[in-house]
C-alpha cells in the first residue's frame, strides 16, 4: 500500500515548501579523514523526495547517519555549490543542470566498481545524452512536463500542445510555466523540432508563436500551476506530472497528458559534488538507493517514475499503469531530455523569454 | 555640545559599529557588484574584470528600457494609491483618543510579522476567481470578477505591502503638527478645504516626501509581487534581474541592470532634494 498522503506528497518543486530549505543552515565543515571515513553523510535533496524509511534503513544497513538538507530548485542547488562545495556528499541535480555542473567540474566521476546495483537499472537509463557513458551520475527518478486539465471544462481529447500555444478556444483559461527553458522547449516540440534546437531561425519562429499565443494565456505560473488548476482559476496548465498527480488524488475531474508531439522528459540524478568530504560513503549510499527494495520504497512514497527495472517488479499495478507516471511508449519515444546548450544559448533563450513576457 | 574632538573615545565607540556595519554589509558587496557589472563571463562559474561596458550597453536595449519604464509607472501608481489611502489613516490615528493610538499603530505594522510570501499567497486566496471575496460578492448576486493576474493586481499587492512605510512617516509629521495653525486658519475665515490645502498639506510635506521615497524605491525593485499576482504581461525589471542571478546565470548583466535601477533611484532622491530646496523654510 503506497504511503501516499495527498496533502504531503510529491510536490518537490513546490515554492512554499522550499522555504523549509531556507531555514536549514549549514552547520558542518568539510572534514577530510585520512583513512576510514566517519559514519556520516550529507545529502542535498528536493523536498518530499525520498522514501519514508530510506535514510533509516541505510543507517541500519551501514551505520552511516544521513543528514538531509533541502533545496527548492536547480538554481538554488547550483548557486550553493558554485563557489565551492560547502560539505555535501550526494546531490540530486536534474539532467541539464547536471550536465552544466559536469562541464564546470562541479561533480566527481563515479567509481562504477563500487556501484554493483547499477545493473538493476532499465537498459535505456544506463546511458544518457547529458552524461555520456554515465560517468558522473546515476538516474534517481524521472518524469515529464505535459498538460494538466479539468476534464469537465474541455472539449474532445486533449493530446496536443496546440491548446496551450495557438488554440483561442481556451483563451483566458490557461497557464504556462514561468520557465524559459521548458516553455521554449515545449513550443519547439510543438513545431516539430528538437527541444534542444539552437537554430536562431527556429528560435525566432518559437518566439513569434509564443508572442502570438500569449493573448490566450492568463498567467505564467510560478510553480503553482496545479493550485491554479485545482482552484478553478485555469482549466489547462503546463506542469510537471508529479505536481498534477498530487491534485489528481484530491479531484477526480483533473487529468494529465503528455502531448503526442512529445515533451521534456526530465531525469533527476544522483551525483557526488567535487570536494565531497566522504566519497566512499557517497558511493555506498548511491548503491543502496539503486537496490530494488530501496528504490521501490522511494517510488511508493513519492509516486514518480523509477528507472529501476528490478524495482518496478515490486510495484503494484496502480503505479505501473498510471499514464501520468508512465506515459504510453509511443509518446515516451518522442520525449527528450533537455541538454545543457552552453551559456550563449542560455542567454539568447533568456532574451527570447524577456521579449515574450514584455510583449 | 562638546566638539567630537574633545571626546575621542566616545566618538570612536559610537562611530565604529555603524561604520563597520555599513562597510561589511553595504559598501563591500555593492563595490563587488559594481566590479562584476564591468566584468565578462569566462566560464560557467567564473567572471573576469575587464572593464567592459557591454553589460551596460545591453541594459540600454529598447526591451529593457521598456520594462524599466513599465516598472516606473507601476511604482508611481502604487505610490500614489498608497499616499491617498495612508493620509486619512495617519490623520485618523493622530486625532483618536490617546489610548487608542498604540493599538492602531500596532495594526499598521502587524503585517510585518508575517513573511511577504505567505501574505501574497493569502492575497491570492482572497482575490482569485473562486476566492473569498468573490464568494461574498456571490451572496449578493455579483461577480465572479477576475481580480488577479493583471497589472491592477500587481499595484494592489504593492500598495498592500508598502502601506506601512507611508503611514508611519505621515503619522510622525502629522503628530508634530501644531494644531493652533489649523485653528488660526479657520478663525481667520479659511474654509476646511482651504485650511487643508494651504496649511495642513504644506506643513506635512516632509512626511509625504519621506513616505513617497520609502514606498517608491522598494516598489521599483520588487519581483515577488509581479511574479505571483501579475498576469501574462507582468514583468518588472526586478524579475529580469532575478533571472540573471538564477536561471540565466549572468551575474555581470544582472549587476549592470541593478546599477541602472540604482541610478533611477538616485534621480528620485535628487528630485526630493530639489523639492526640499523649493519648499524653503520647511525642514524636509
Contacts between the chains, C-beta under 8 A, distances in Angstrom:
chain1	res1	chain2	res2	distance
A	15	B	117	7.7
A	16	B	117	7.3
A	16	B	121	7.0
A	19	B	115	7.8
A	19	B	117	6.9
A	75	B	246	4.0
A	75	B	247	5.7
A	78	B	249	7.5
A	79	B	246	7.4
A	82	B	45	5.2
A	83	B	45	7.9
A	100	B	44	5.9
A	103	B	44	6.2
A	104	B	43	6.7
A	104	B	44	4.0
A	104	B	45	5.0
A	106	B	45	7.4
A	178	B	227	7.0
A	179	B	247	7.5
A	180	B	243	7.8
A	180	B	247	6.5
A	180	B	248	8.0
A	181	B	247	7.3
A	214	B	232	5.3
A	214	B	233	8.0
A	215	B	232	7.9
A	217	B	232	4.3
A	218	B	149	5.5
A	218	B	231	6.4
A	218	B	232	6.7
A	219	B	148	8.0
A	219	B	149	4.4
A	219	B	230	7.6
A	219	B	231	5.5
A	219	B	232	6.3
A	220	B	232	6.2
A	220	B	234	8.0
A	222	B	227	5.0
A	222	B	228	6.2
A	231	B	128	6.0
A	231	B	130	5.8
A	232	B	129	6.7
A	232	B	130	4.8
A	233	B	128	5.3
A	233	B	129	5.5
A	233	B	130	7.2
A	233	B	148	7.5
A	233	B	149	7.8
A	343	B	41	6.2
A	343	B	44	6.4
A	343	B	249	6.9
A	343	B	250	7.9
A	346	B	247	7.8
A	346	B	248	6.1
A	346	B	249	6.4
A	346	B	250	7.9
A	347	B	248	6.6
A	347	B	250	6.2
A	350	B	243	6.3
A	350	B	244	7.7
A	350	B	247	7.1
A	350	B	248	4.0
A	350	B	250	7.3
A	351	B	63	7.8
A	353	B	243	7.7
A	354	B	63	5.9
A	354	B	64	7.7
A	354	B	67	7.4
A	354	B	235	7.3
A	354	B	240	6.0
A	354	B	243	8.0
A	355	B	63	5.8
A	357	B	232	7.8
A	357	B	233	7.3
A	357	B	234	7.9
A	357	B	235	4.2
A	357	B	239	7.6
A	358	B	63	6.0
A	358	B	66	6.1
A	358	B	67	5.5
A	358	B	70	7.6
A	358	B	233	7.5
A	358	B	235	5.3
A	359	B	233	7.7
